[in-house]
Amino acid sequence: MIPAPFDYVAPTTVDDAVRALADAGEDAKVIAGGQSLLPVLRMRLAAPTTLIDLGRVAELRGIREEGGHVVIGAMTTHYEIQRDPVVDTHLRLLRLATDTVADPQVRHRGTLGGALAHADPAGDLAAPVLAMDAEFVLCGMDGRRTVSAADFFVDYFTTALRPDEIVVEVRLPKLTGWHAHYEKFNRVAQAWSIVGVAACLRVDGGVIAEARVGLTNMGSVPLRATEVEAALVGHPATAATVRAAAAHAAEGTSPTADGNADREYRQHLARVLTDRALTAAAGV
């Protein structure tokens, strides 16, 4: 199908993008990489009056270090994240999760900010950034503000973004030297996670000193598996510890039932995949 008619704006600065979004009103849409929005437009499941393309806003691209953080511009592509040495050194969990996103064509066009702002529960990057305690820098007509990942994701396809705001960058604490793994279960023909698990561990002297575990598609928003984390910290990095902790993975979750899996199966998958992710991360 052909999208419904819309006005097209291509700003070159963040301020111009925000102004264009505010002027266009609530029926406007922001397009980043377009890998989620374009199919929706073609099927006419969305019919915005104005499309604001961020592709020419150079300040939204790039990866840099700022003290104890790595800052990633919202328009940085998945391909760039996969190949950046700073990300691989300090944010290995994000790099591993990005490797599982869709296919090479999508990863060359899709962007970190666009994927996170889309807030699809089955998307693979929200749980990792939640597990890593990321922060989002948002910009609107009232200026910039910072929102934690825990507060950014509100509901299905819903975020804390205000109507006139765009994501400028994502700030992630460096987890240098942490062990990490991302495990997902999906249909062979589709990359969307039925369930996914993001795990990273800091091991000191054979004992798990810190643990972060995020769950993909186990609710309307990404979730932290806090019971799993609590069962890991202070215990030896062994297969027995991992097995016992993974048994808590489904606690506090409310997954949906759909054509891919019912609620009970998703909870079963959460336990199995958490075991696998932690085993791979810990190397046990």
C-alpha positions in Angstrom: 0.0 0.0 0.0 1.0 3.7 -0.3 1.1 5.9 2.8 -1.6 8.6 3.3 -0.4 12.1 2.3 1.7 14.0 4.8 3.9 17.1 5.0 7.7 16.4 5.2 10.1 18.4 7.3 13.9 17.6 7.5 15.5 19.8 10.2 19.3 20.0 10.7 19.4 20.9 14.4 17.8 19.6 17.5 16.2 23.0 18.2 14.7 23.1 14.7 13.4 19.5 15.1 11.7 20.3 18.4 10.2 23.5 17.0 8.9 21.6 13.9 7.4 19.0 16.1 5.6 21.6 18.3 4.3 23.5 15.3 3.0 20.3 13.6 0.9 19.3 16.6 -0.2 16.0 18.0 -0.7 14.3 14.7 2.9 14.6 13.7 5.4 11.7 13.7 9.2 11.7 14.2 11.1 9.3 11.9 14.6 8.1 12.9 15.8 5.0 11.0 12.2 4.3 9.9 12.5 0.5 10.3 9.4 0.4 12.5 7.5 3.4 11.3 7.7 3.0 7.5 5.9 -0.4 7.4 3.1 1.1 9.7 2.8 4.0 7.3 2.6 1.8 4.2 -0.2 -0.3 5.9 -1.9 3.0 6.8 -2.0 1.9 10.5 -0.7 5.4 11.1 -1.6 8.6 9.1 0.4 11.5 10.5 -0.2 15.0 9.1 3.5 15.8 9.2 6.6 13.6 9.2 9.7 15.1 10.9 12.9 13.3 9.6 15.9 13.4 12.0 18.3 12.0 9.5 20.1 15.3 8.9 20.6 16.3 12.5 24.3 15.6 12.9 24.4 16.3 16.6 22.2 13.3 17.3 24.8 10.9 16.0 28.0 9.5 17.6 29.4 7.7 20.6 31.6 9.4 23.2 33.0 8.9 26.7 32.1 11.3 29.5 33.9 10.3 32.7 32.1 7.2 34.0 29.5 7.1 31.2 29.3 6.3 27.6 26.9 8.7 25.7 25.2 7.4 22.5 23.4 9.8 20.2 19.8 8.9 19.5 20.4 8.6 15.7 23.4 6.3 16.1 22.7 3.1 14.1 22.8 -0.4 15.4 25.6 -1.1 12.9 27.7 1.6 14.5 27.1 0.4 18.0 28.0 -3.2 17.0 31.4 -2.0 15.8 32.4 0.7 18.2 35.4 -0.3 20.5 34.1 1.9 23.3 30.8 0.1 23.4 32.5 -3.3 23.2 34.8 -2.4 26.1 32.4 -0.7 28.5 28.9 -1.8 27.4 29.3 -5.3 26.2 25.7 -6.2 27.1 24.4 -3.6 24.7 26.7 -4.8 21.9 25.6 -8.4 22.4 21.9 -7.5 22.4 22.3 -5.3 19.3 23.8 -8.2 17.5 20.4 -10.0 17.7 18.4 -7.1 16.3 16.6 -8.1 13.0 19.1 -8.5 10.1 22.1 -6.6 8.7 19.8 -4.4 6.5 17.8 -3.2 9.4 20.8 -2.7 11.6 22.4 -0.4 9.0 19.3 1.9 9.1 17.7 1.4 12.5 18.8 3.6 15.4 19.1 3.2 19.1 16.9 6.2 19.9 14.3 5.2 17.4 14.1 1.6 18.7 13.8 2.7 22.3 11.3 5.5 21.6 9.1 3.0 19.7 8.9 1.0 23.0 7.8 -2.3 21.5 7.8 -4.9 24.4 9.4 -7.4 22.1 12.2 -5.1 21.1 15.6 -6.3 22.2 17.3 -3.1 23.4 15.0 -1.8 26.1 15.7 -4.6 28.7 19.5 -4.2 28.3 19.5 -0.4 28.8 17.1 -0.9 31.8 19.5 -3.5 33.3 22.4 -1.1 32.8 20.6 1.8 34.5 20.7 4.0 31.5 19.4 7.6 31.4 17.6 9.3 28.5 18.2 13.0 27.6 15.1 14.4 26.1 14.6 17.8 24.5 11.4 19.8 24.1 10.2 23.4 23.9 11.0 23.8 27.6 14.5 22.6 27.2 16.3 19.4 28.1 15.6 16.9 30.9 17.0 13.6 31.9 14.7 10.5 32.6 15.9 7.2 33.9 15.2 4.1 31.9 13.0 2.8 34.8 10.8 5.9 34.2 11.1 6.2 30.5 9.0 3.1 29.5 5.4 3.6 30.6 3.3 1.0 28.8 2.9 -0.8 25.5 4.4 1.5 22.8 4.2 4.3 25.3 7.1 6.3 26.8 7.6 9.4 29.0 8.2 11.5 25.9 6.0 14.6 25.8 4.3 15.5 22.5 7.0 18.1 21.7 10.0 16.1 22.8 12.6 14.0 21.0 15.3 11.6 22.4 18.7 13.4 22.1 21.0 10.8 23.6 21.2 7.8 25.9 23.7 7.9 28.8 24.9 4.5 30.1 27.3 3.9 33.1 30.4 2.1 32.1 30.3 -1.6 33.1 33.9 -2.2 32.3 35.0 -5.8 33.0 31.5 -7.0 33.7 30.5 -10.4 32.2 27.4 -10.2 30.0 25.1 -12.1 27.7 21.8 -11.6 25.9 19.6 -14.7 25.3 16.4 -14.7 23.3 13.8 -17.1 22.0 12.1 -16.2 18.7 10.5 -17.7 15.6 13.0 -18.6 13.0 11.4 -16.3 10.4 11.1 -13.3 12.8 13.7 -11.5 15.0 11.1 -10.2 17.6 11.7 -11.8 21.0 9.0 -14.0 22.4 11.1 -13.7 25.5 14.6 -12.3 26.0 16.9 -12.0 28.9 19.7 -9.4 29.4 22.3 -10.4 32.0 25.5 -8.8 33.2 27.6 -9.7 36.3 30.5 -8.3 38.1 32.5 -11.1 39.6 35.2 -10.5 42.2 37.3 -13.4 43.4 34.8 -16.0 42.1 31.9 -14.3 43.9 29.1 -12.4 42.2 29.5 -8.8 43.6 26.8 -7.1 41.4 24.1 -8.5 39.1 21.8 -6.8 36.6 19.1 -8.8 34.8 16.5 -7.4 32.4 13.5 -9.2 30.8 12.2 -8.6 27.3 8.5 -9.1 26.5 7.5 -10.3 30.0 5.1 -7.4 30.5 4.0 -4.1 28.8 7.5 -2.6 29.6 10.9 -4.1 30.1 11.4 -5.5 33.6 14.3 -5.9 36.0 14.4 -9.4 37.5 15.1 -8.1 41.0 14.5 -11.5 42.7 17.1 -13.1 40.4 19.6 -10.3 41.1 19.2 -10.6 44.9 19.7 -14.4 44.7 23.0 -13.9 42.8 24.8 -11.2 44.8 27.2 -12.5 47.4 27.1 -16.1 46.1 29.8 -17.9 44.2 29.6 -17.8 40.4 28.7 -21.4 40.0 26.1 -23.4 38.0 24.2 -24.2 41.2 24.0 -20.5 42.1 22.8 -19.6 38.6 20.2 -22.4 38.6 18.8 -21.4 41.9 18.6 -17.7 41.0 17.0 -18.4 37.5 14.1 -20.1 39.2 12.9 -16.7 40.4 12.9 -15.1 36.9 9.1 -15.1 36.4 8.3 -13.6 39.8 6.5 -10.3 39.5 5.9 -10.6 35.8 2.6 -10.3 33.9 3.3 -11.4 30.3 0.6 -11.3 27.7 -0.8 -14.3 25.8 -0.7 -14.1 22.0 -0.2 -16.2 18.9 3.4 -16.9 19.9 3.0 -18.0 23.5 0.6 -18.1 26.4 1.4 -16.5 29.8 2.6 -19.8 31.4 4.9 -20.6 28.5 6.5 -17.2 28.6 7.1 -17.6 32.3 8.7 -21.0 31.7 10.9 -19.4 28.9 11.9 -16.6 31.3 13.3 -19.2 33.7 15.0 -21.2 31.1 16.5 -18.3 29.2 17.7 -16.6 32.4 19.5 -19.8 33.3 21.2 -19.8 29.9 22.0 -16.1 29.9 23.6 -16.2 33.4 25.4 -19.4 32.6 27.0 -17.8 29.5 27.7 -14.6 31.3 29.4 -16.3 34.3 31.2 -18.8 32.1 30.0 -21.8 34.3 
